[in-house]
Amino acid sequence: MGKALESNPRNVAAYCNRATVLKSLGHTSAALDSYDRAIGIAPDLAEAHLNRGLVLQELKRLDEALVSFHQVIKLEPDYAEAHLACGRVLQELDQLDAALASCDRAIALVADYEDAYVGRGSLLHQLGRLDAALASYDRAIALKPDHATAYHSRSFTSLLLGDFEKGWAEYEWRWKDGSNPGIREKRDFTQPRWLGKESIAGKRILLYSEQGLGDTLQFCRYVRYVADLGAQVVLEVQEPLRSLLDGLEGASQVVTRGENLPQFDYQCPLLSLPLAFNTRFDSVPSPQKYLASDATKVAVWRTRLGAKTRGRIGLVWSGNPLHKNDHNRSILLADLLRYLPAEFQYVSLQKDVRESDRQTLQSNPAILNFSDDLQDFSDTAALCDCMDAIISVDTSVAHLSGALGKDTWILLPVVPDWRWLLDRDDSPWYPRVKLYRQKATRDWHGVLDQMSSDLLRRYNL
């Protein structure tokens, strides 16, 4: 390609080919430059505009990506792929109705466009139209029976609806779904994956984390049940959880990913254990608590907090900003503050405080803030154990608190993550969790108002 451009600096195909290679190598900015050069020479080349938009989308320059896709549609109004690309960007921009219209247009142009049905299903799920979402995924799978993204996406809808039998089975398609960056690349183990079929008595099995910290905290509950089958369990977790999970019941050894592993006979990712144990809605293993904090650290925190003269409430108002659904799950501290009754002592359990919240926190010294002292989750767990109750949005700390057996109130968007199910204020996963659900998208008022009333009622205030 370099020689082709040396001999002909206006070789559009060479620029496009170079951009494709650069993008595949992860050099997205350089790829964008090559597409820009191609378009500068051939401004009516629809495919170059489309690919330029895809690069901009990867760079999270969403408004610019949308301009590129609109340019494709201006040049070729019946370009179905461009309409679908528009829909995907509009979904990221949270313009869901417009995104759905774009997906519908793509399907109108190409009736058997399986990817468009998957995109449509994702949007319908996010809009809370779950039966229609399932139908859209079904159509994609009918058109392409091995469509990994369709199966993987459908599993979330099934799980949210409480259909665990179908949901766990189809969730295994995540390993073949290259569209989801939240799933780590499948581990290249020579040892067979255990999914509950073989006897593991007298065997050593590796159980390992694969996704977020909250996922590890939720599904490490299965470790003791694997050990009860007679296996020696090696548990591999993320570094921030290592100290907390070192004494987890059932684990003979806890390691951090990247450490040398001992020899083992079988392996299983933590999020496949519900399938291995044939978990159904009425058989979720839900002990009152399955994690314990460090008593020494608890004592240190109690000393730092001082004598308790009123109810002590832990607060978490934002999660991982990189989570694709963060804009639906997190709230501003300023918005939460307006609903917090003055009769309580509040303690921030946030490890990371966003710039948008930092000034609010600093100007409210009544909220105790120990973010600089929370080195890992064993510190957070000990601080949680000093609380009477914990109020949290959907974050890893909510899972931590639930696993510690603390009274935990979780604030949820109108269409929550699948694990919280629908139309209930309790959770089969955590006996002492109470769920507060939005009635409408972005409407935190009703949630926070009810939370505030319940807080006062709890203490007869």
N, C-alpha and C positions, 0 to 999 in steps of 0.2 A: 504493500500500500504506500509505503514511503517513497519507493521508486516511481510508482504510478503518479504520485503527486508532484515529484520532482520533474517528471517529463511533461506533466499536464496539471498545473496548479488549479485548474478549474474542473477537475475530475470529480463530479458530484458523487458518483458511486463509490469512489475511493474514500471520500470523507465519511460517507455513511457506513461503509464497511469498517473503517477505523473506529468510528464511534461505537459500533456494535461490540468490537473487541475490547475497547477501553471500558465500556459499561460492564461487560462480563468479568473483567479483572477488578472491578470495584473502583475504577478511576472515573467517577461520575462527572466531576467538574470538567475533566479533559474531554469526556464524551460529549458533554453539552457544547463545548467549544467547537468540536468537529461538526455537530449537527448545525450549529449556527453558521459555520462556514458553508456547509452544503446549501442551506436555505438562502444564504446571501447570494449564491450563484443561481439557484433554482427556487425562487420564492413560491412557486405554485406546486411544489412537490409535497403532496399530502402526507405520504408515509414519513418523510423527514420531520414534518411538524408533529405527527403522532408520536414518533420515537423521542423527539425533543421533549414533548409533554410528559412522557413516561419517566424520563430522566429528572425533569423538574419535580415530578411527584415524589420520586425517590429522595430527592434533596429537601423535601417538605416545603418547596416553594409552590404551594398549592394554587394560589391565585394565578401565577404565571403559567402553571400547567394547564389550568382551565382555559386560559387565553389560547394556548397552543391547540388544544382539542377543539375549541370553537373555530379556529382557523381551518382545521381539517374539515369540519362539517361545512364551513363556508365554501371550501373548494370542492368537496364531494359530499353533498347532503345525505347520501345513502350509505355512508361508510359506517357500518354497524359497530365496528370495533371502537371507533371514535366516540360514538354515543355511549357505549359501555364504559370507556375510559372516563368520560365526563361524569357518569354516574358514580364511579368510584371516588373521584376527587370531591364531588359534591357531598358524598357520604362523609368523607373525612372533614369537610367543612361544616358538617352537621346540617346541611340543607337536604333533609331526607326526602321530602315530597318531590323536589326537583330531581334528586338522584333517582328516585323510583320512576319518574317520567322518562328519564334518559334510558334506564334499563328496559322499560316497556317499548321505547322506540327502537332499541337495538333488536328486540325480539320481533317486533313488527316487520323489521327489515329482513331478518334471518330467523325463520320460525324454529329452526333446530339448533339455535345458538346456545349450547349447553352452559357456557360460562356466564352468559347473560342471565340464565335462570338461577345460577348460583348467586350472582350478585343481587338479583331481585329477592332471593330468599333471605340473604343477609339483611337487606333493608327492611323487609317485612318483619323479620325477627326484632330488629331494633325499634320498629314502630309498634311492637306488641301484637302484631297480627300473626300469631304463631301457627295457626292451622294453615293459613295461606303460605307461610314460609315453608312448612313441611311439604305442601303440594308443589311448590316451586323447586325445592331440592329433589323431590321425587321425579319431576319432569327431567331435570338435569341428568339424573342417574338412569332414567329410561333411555335417554339419548346417548349416554356414555356410561355403561355399567361399571367402569373402573375409575370414575371421577373422584379422586381422593378428596379434593376440597369440598365437594358436595356431601360426601359421607361425613367428613370431619365437621363441617358446618351444621349438618342435620343433627349430629350427636348433641350439640349444645342446646338445640331447641327441644330435643327429646328429654334431655336431662332437666332442663328448666321446667318442663311439663310433668316431671316425676316419672317418666318412662325409663327407669334405670336399665331394664333388660336390653332395650335397643340402644340406649345412650352409651353405656359402657362398651358394648361390642363395637359400635361404629366409631367411638373415640380412638380406637386403635389405628384408624386411618390417618391419624395425625402424623405418623412417621413417614407417610408417602405424600403429605400435603406440603409442597414446596412454597406455597403462598403465604404461610404463616410464620413470620419471623420470631414469634414467641415460643416456638417449639425448637428446642435444641436439635442439632443434627443427631440422628440415631447413632448410638454408641456402637463401635465396631468390635463387639465381643465375639469370641469364638464359642463361649459357653452358651448353651441354649437359654432362651427366655422362658421363665416359668410363669404360667398363667393358671395355675391351680390344678393341672391335669396329673402331673407326675408326683410320686411320693418324694418328699425332700427330707425324710427322717434320716438323720445321720449325715446330711449333706451340708455344705456351706453355700450360702446364697448371698449375693450382693444386691442390696436394695439401694437405689440411687435417686437423688433429686434430679429433676429435668427442667423445671420451669421456675416460677417465682418462689419467694420465701414463704408466702402464705400457703401455697400449694404444699410445700414441704411440711409446714406446721399442721396442715389439715390431715394429710395422709400418712404421716409418720405414726399415727394411731394404730396402723395395721402391723407394725413391726412385731409387737408382742404376739399377735395371732400367727404370724409366720413362724416365730420361735416355738409356739405351742405345737406346731406340726413336727417338731423334732429337729428343726434346722438350726444351724449356727448362723446368725445374721451379722453381716458386715453392712453398715449403713454409711453411705457416702452423701454428705450434705454440703451446702454452701458455707463458706467461712464464717459469716456472721451468726450462724446457728450452731456452730461446732461445740462451743462451750455449753450452751443450753442443753443440747441433745446428748451430751457425753454419757449421761446416766439414764438414758431412755430405756424403759423396761423392754426386754427382749433383744436388745442390741448387744452382741458380744464385743463389737468393735465399732467405733465411729471414726470416720476419716473425712478429710476435706478433698474435694475434687482436685486432682493434680498430684496428690500423694500416691506413692506406690501402693498398689492393692495386694492383699494376700491372695493365695490361690483360692479359687471358688469353683463350685460345680454348676450353679445356675445364677441367673441374674434377672432382675425385674425392676423397671422404673416404678417409682412410688404411685404414680397416677394410673398404673395398670392394676394395682392391687384390688380396687373395688370389683373389677372384672374377675380377677383370680378367685375372689371370695364370693362371687355371685351376689354381690350386695344389691338388695332391693330396698325400697323406701322403708319397709318395716323391719329391716335387718341391719340398718346402719349401726356399726359399733360406736356407741356414744356414751362412754363412761363419764361420770361427773367431772373428772379431770384425768389427764394422762401425761401432763408435763408438770414439773416441779421447779420452783426457783431455788436459788442458792440461799440458804438460811443466813449465812454470814453477810451476804450482800443485802438481804432484806433488813437485817439489823442496822447496817450502815445507813440505809435509806431512811429508816424510821428515826434514827438520831438526827439526820439532816433535816427531816421534815418537822421535827419537834412534836410537842404534845398535840394530840388531835382534839380540837374543841368543837368541831362541826363536821358534817359529812364531807368526805374527801373524794373528789371525782376526777378521774383521769380523762384527758381529752386527746383525740386524734382527729384532725379535720381535713387532712390531705394525704394522698398516697404517692405512688411513683409517678412523676410527671411524664415519664416515657410510656406509661400504659396507654394503649390505644383508646381506652374508654375513660381516661382520667377526667376529662371535662364533664362527664356525667357523674362521676363518683366523688370528686373532691369539692370542698366548699371553701370560701374565704373565712378566715378566723373572725373578721369583722362581722360577717353575717351570723356566725354562730354566737358571738358574744351577746348580741341583742336578745337572745333567748335564754341566757344562763341566769337562773335565780341567784341573787346576791347572798343567799343564806349559806352557800357552800364554799369550801376551799377547792380550787381547781389547780390541777397539775398537768402541764403539757407532757405528753408521752411521745411527741414528735422527735425523731432523730434528726431529720432535715427540715428546716424551716425555710419556706420560699421567701424570696425578696418581697413578694406582694403581701406577705403576712408578718414580715420581720418588724416593721415599724409598729404595727398593731400590737404585737406581743410585747415589744419594748415599752410601749406606752400604757400597758396594763400589768403593772408589777404584781397585782393580786393573783395573776396566773403564774405559778411557779414554773420556771423553765430550766431544765437540766440537760438540754440537748447536747452540750459539749461533753457531758459526763457519760453519755450512753455509748459505750464503746462497741458493744455487741448485744445480742438479744438476751443474754443472761442478765445484763444490767437492766434492760427494759422489763424483763420478767420479774425481777426483784422489786422494781418500782411499781409495777402493776399490782403486786401482792400487798402493797401498802394502801391500795385504793379500796373504797367501799363499792364503787362501781366504775365502769369505764364506758364512755360514750365515744363512738368511733364511726367514721365512714368505712367503706369496704376496703380494708387494708390488711397487711400482714399482722399488725398489732391486734386487730379484731380477732384474728385466728389465734394469736398467742393468748389473748385474754380468755377466749372461750376454752382453749386447751388447758389453761390453768384453773378452770372451774370458777372464774370470777363472773359476777353479774356484769353482763356486757350488752350494751344497747347499740345496735348497728343501724346507721342511717343509710337507706338504699334509694337508688333512682327508680323511676317507674318501671323500667325493664332492667332487672338486676342481673348480675352474674348468675350463671345456671345453678350454682350450689345453694342459693337462697330460695329457690323454688318460687311459687306464686301464691298470693292470697292467703298468707299465714303470717302470724307475728312471732312464731317460734321456729326453731331449726332442728331437724333430726340429727344434725351433726354435733350440736353443742347444747346440752340441756339448760344451761343458764344464760342463753342468748335470747334477747328480745329484738325483734325486727321492726323498724319504722320505715314505712314505704311511701314514696311519693305517690300522689294521686294523679299528677300530670307532670309532663316533662319539665324539668328545671324548677319545679315548684317545691322549694325547700321550706316555705313558710308553714304549711300544714304539718310537715314532719317535725320541724323544730318546735312549733307551738305545742304539739302533743307531747313531745319529749319533755319540755319544760313543765307542763302540767303534771306529768307522771312523776317527775323528779320531786316536785313539791308534795305530791300525794304520798309518795313513798316514805317521806319523813314527817308526814302529818303537819306540814307547814302551810 
